[in-house]
Amino acid sequence: MVEDCGCEDRQKKLNEMFPGKKVKMSERDAEMWERMQISVKGGRLNRSEGKVMYQIYNRTFNAAAKPCNCTGKNADMVQKLQRAYELRCES
């Protein structure tokens, strides 16, 4: 018997958190997000890090967000990406 990895539960949780969006963070994006954590926690991203964050966000949320300097928008994106990262399927 195969043990349930919880992927369905995580996907359900993501769908509840972000209704109407298809949310899926790839392993490649998860690894990139892990590497960015030091900069993100420091609250400052340089231009290239910001560009990478938007690319990860757009792939994860199937979106077309354009980079900007709006602190509120960027902080919201960081929170959403972190939730998607924490609830991704690691199998």
QUIWO-V661652 format. One record per helix or strand of 3 or more residues. SS is the DSSP state (a for helix, b for strand). FROM is the first residue (numbers start at 1). TO is the last residue. If there is no record, write none. Layout:
SS,FROM,TO ; SS,FROM,TO
This chain:
a,7,17 ; a,27,42 ; a,47,61 ; a,71,86
